[in-house]
Each structure stands twice: as C-alpha cells, then as structure tokens.
Amino acid sequence: MEDLNSGTGTLIDGKRVTGRASFRTGQEVRIGSWTLKLNWTGLEQEPESVTPEKPIELYKPEVHAATRAPVRDPHADEKREIKRQIHSELLDRLDITRLTAANIGEKDLHDRASSMLTLIINDISKRLPSWLDQRELKKEIYDEAVGLGPLEDLLADPEITEIMVNRFDQIYIERHGKLTLSDSTFMDNSSVLAIIERIVAPIGRRIDESQPYVDARLRDGSRVNAIIPPLALTGPCLTIRKFSDKPFTVNDLIRFNTLTRETTEFLDLAVKLRKNIVVAGGTGSGKTTFLNVMSSFIPGSDRIVTIEDSAELKLTQDHIVRLESRPPNIEGKGAITIRDLLRNALRMRPDRIVIGECRGGESLDMLQAMNTGHD
C-alpha cells in the first residue's frame, strides 16, 4: 500500500503509513473515515450460490377472429383467373360500355348480359374444372359485369350493417356489432375501381387521380366512401354503411336501452318547443339513426329543409325539401358546399333546418342561424 501524501493519512493498525508499506491478513487499514480489514478465506471454500434470475415474461396479445389470417381456398387463384378471362370475353362480345352510352334500358342490358354469359360458359363448359360450380360462376361474373360484384350478396344480407373493402381480396363485414372477414373477393383492383365508378357515376360524382376520394350513396340510401391510389396504398378501398329498410322508431331505441322513457319525453318536448339540438358522437355510434328518430317529433305542418353531404336521412313528414352538396367538376369548379346550401336554405322560409353533418365553416353559419331565430 502507498499513501500519496493524503490530508487525512493512511493508518495500518493505528500507525501512519509513510511511502509504501505492506500489511497482512487481519490487520486494520484506516483511510480517512473508512476502516478496512482484510480476511483471507482460502481457495478451498465454495463460492456462494447465486439464485438464477426469473425469466422475463413476454406479452402475448389475444388474436381475435377478425384479425386471424383467413383459411386460403386452394382453388382461389385459379377460379379468379377463370372469372377474369370469361368476364373479359363478355365485355368484348357485349360491349357494355357502348350499350350503356347508347342509353339502353337497364333491364335490356341485364338480359343481354345474362344471355351472352350463358353462351360463353356453355362453349367452354367441358374445359372448366370439375370442382367449379358453373351456376355460381355465372352469377359472380354477371354481378361483376352489371351489378356490384361480390357486394351484391353482402348488401342483400339484412344482418350486415357495414361492408369494408380493404383491397380486392380482403372484405370485412360487420354483423351484430362484430367484424368478421368475408369469403367474398373481387377479381382484382381494376374490378374494385370499376364498381366504385359504377356507384358514383349515377349521382354525378367522379373519382380519379385528381379527386382520389369521394362520398356517395346507393339507391337504398346506404352511405358510401371510396378512396383510391395514390392515397390508398393497397389498392381501391370502399366502405359502405347500410341502413335498415325499415327505419328505427323511438320505441325501438327504448327497447334497445338506448333511450329511457323519461329521456324520450324530454326530447319530444324540446323538439316541439323548437329548441336547437346538436347530436354528437363517434363513428358508428348511431348519430344518423338518432337524428331520424328525433325528426319524428317534428309536427307534420312544419316545412323542413334537410342538408347533407350524402343524402341518408329518412324523415317521414310530407313537407320536406332535401338538399345535397356537390363536389367540384373535373376543372375544379362548380362545388356547392353544405355552407352554401345552409345560406340558401335560410331564404326558403324553413320552419326547421336539419343538417346531416357539420365539419367545417358551416358550423359558424349554423350558430348564427340559431341566433337569428331559425330552428
């Protein structure tokens, strides 16, 4: 041991160390306020046992049914290719694009497509695989050609409330509040895009690279949102919110425990007293359903103006004017917003104004209208 002229010094058994000094087992070494004692136990002593560390438990998230990988149909790719070839042959022979442009009747178009499809399948029936159901094949191709493809059966199912197309071969559905992966698929991304265009064209809307997303509606009033590449990275994406053919009534909501009788009486009184009411909630929480129910409290003698992005309200009164906003045309002009319609509605002598959704500047106009006595 060597002391380098420290202020407190180093002591061995009470004697100060000057320079270097040696010490033996059992002697006490004092350095400042610390006292050290060296004990030699020998090499023959077994080392102290060490308790092994408990292994780290990793978190294993629960895999729900909707997120599990679907069971792959071994014939899926082959069937899809067969459908694609027959569908292409049908379009070539029938020239549906030309027939549509010629304003041929819808029933006539469907009849021609069905007849031509039957001929094509009959011509190649002997070459089709034995596992392929030809009747099912014809229906699927027919739906792709003149309908909404695999969405037709999903839309016809009354238990399905939402349809979500993530990509051409992945369609989720909501049934009784639970998401499940459907067995239905499109032929390819171009097929999804064709169906989207078929949905939006009749209501004067468009979707392309310059306008890659759109809100629309089906004939039955179902709400549609579509978004395509380059914004949708996995291909055209389609979401359809279905509405019941028979609108819910206030008694339905009471039976579902959504409303109590006392709350219903309060809302009925608020509507009849012409109070301004704002309905807010998350996606899929039932805002539209609730608004439809509340509208049933409006007296039949009142003039009602509804304003929506995509018309989905189902009011039962007779004296109703329904307005719907319009997106810009291909030149980026001609857009009519909810805000524009709200300002115009104030000049239409409305007793009641019902706005489907407020997501922008129309909120300010709505509040100003409330302050001027409009309901």
GIQUI-V528732 format. One record per pair of residues at least 6 apart in sequence whose ideal C-beta (glycine too) atoms are under 6 Angstrom apart, sorted by the first residue. I is the first residue (numbers start at 1). J is the second residue. Records with the same first field share a line. If there is no record, write none. Layout:
BEGIN
I = J ; J
END
This chain:
BEGIN
1 = 21
2 = 20
3 = 10 ; 17
8 = 32
9 = 16
10 = 17 ; 31
11 = 30
12 = 23 ; 27 ; 29
13 = 27 ; 28
25 = 38 ; 40
28 = 35 ; 37
29 = 36
66 = 179 ; 180
70 = 181
80 = 187
83 = 141 ; 187
84 = 187
86 = 120 ; 141
87 = 141 ; 144
89 = 120
90 = 117 ; 145
93 = 116
94 = 116
99 = 109
110 = 146
113 = 145 ; 146
117 = 138 ; 142
121 = 134 ; 138
143 = 149 ; 152
148 = 195
149 = 186 ; 195
150 = 184
154 = 160 ; 163
159 = 175
160 = 173 ; 175
161 = 174 ; 242
162 = 174 ; 241
163 = 173 ; 240
164 = 172 ; 239
165 = 171 ; 238
167 = 234 ; 235
168 = 186 ; 188 ; 189 ; 192
169 = 185
171 = 182 ; 184
172 = 179 ; 181
173 = 180 ; 182
186 = 192
189 = 235 ; 236
192 = 236
193 = 236
196 = 207 ; 226 ; 236 ; 238
199 = 216 ; 224
200 = 207 ; 214 ; 216
203 = 216
205 = 214 ; 216
207 = 214 ; 226
212 = 228 ; 231
213 = 227
214 = 226
215 = 225 ; 309 ; 310
216 = 224
217 = 224 ; 310
221 = 243 ; 312
222 = 240 ; 242 ; 243
223 = 241 ; 310 ; 312
224 = 240
225 = 239
226 = 238
227 = 237
228 = 236
247 = 292 ; 314
248 = 289
250 = 264 ; 293
253 = 259 ; 293
268 = 297
271 = 297
274 = 375
276 = 370
279 = 287 ; 290 ; 291
281 = 287
288 = 312
292 = 314
295 = 315
298 = 352
300 = 317
302 = 351 ; 352
303 = 319 ; 350 ; 351
304 = 317 ; 320 ; 352
305 = 321 ; 345 ; 348 ; 350 ; 353
306 = 313 ; 322 ; 354
307 = 323 ; 338 ; 341 ; 342 ; 355
308 = 324 ; 356
309 = 325
311 = 322 ; 324
323 = 341
325 = 336 ; 337 ; 338
326 = 336
327 = 335
328 = 334 ; 335
338 = 362
339 = 361 ; 362 ; 365
342 = 362 ; 365
345 = 353
352 = 375
END
